[in-house]
Amino acid sequence: MSDSFYITIPICIILTHNQIVTVNSFENEAIKKFLSTFQHRNPDRMNMMVLKIFEKVTSNFQDYLKEINTRRNTLEQKLYDSNRNEELLQLMRIQKSFVYFLTALRSNELLMMKISRTNILKLNEEERDFLEDLIVETSQALEMANTYTNILNSTLDAFASIISNNQNAVLKRLTTLTIFLSVPVLIASIYGMNVPIPYSESHLAFWLPVILSIIILGFVIWNYAKRYRR
């Protein structure tokens, strides 16, 4: 099972004297339903039937691109509000769907341009005009997919920068907190050494390191707050 919302499947179209044979990589109900609409067409216009298949494929691409983009907008709004990983993962799945669509649309465009250039199907004037219109529609669908992909990539890059900035801010706070906590620990460690310490016999032996720790810690906090306000 693919981890994207949509995938594309190649279809082989074989033309004989009086039949059109389609071959795809695996059986799929959506494909069968799609191709069944062409079963009762006029066999004398096989070229037009093939072009109609191209037209239907391009139309489906455009419809699904709009549907995916609508879903992308919804997920982005949810991500702005909740900042959860679930929406981010779904956006990555949409990104993979766009990759499939871009690859398929480029291949379809190249195929139609080659048919138009070589006239391998021996198209008449009406069919050639229809094919030219299909090439334009496919180019528009490809441009649409490129636009949606660029928007999504920019969004994911922006969220990656936001996550990185938030992580740096958290690490900065943790580093500052570690420095704050290390001051009294350092002073207490010095007074805990098994060596002669000034005022060790005095009744202030306990309060002296405590007061000294508070003074130094207060200075460190004041200096940090002063720099942070800048």
Secondary structure, 3 states (H helix, E strand, C coil): CCCCCCCCCCEEEEECCCCEEEEECCCCHHHHHHHHCCCCCCHHHHHHHHHHHHHHHHHHHHHHHHHHHHHHHHHHHHHHHHCCHHHHHHHHHHHHHHHHHHHHHHHHHHHHHHHHHHCCCCCCHHHHHHHHHHHHHHHHHHHHHHHHHHHHHHHHHHHHHHHHHHHHHHHHHHHHHHHHHHHHHHHHHHHCCCCCCCCCCCCCCCHHHHHHHHHHHHHHHHHHHHHHHC
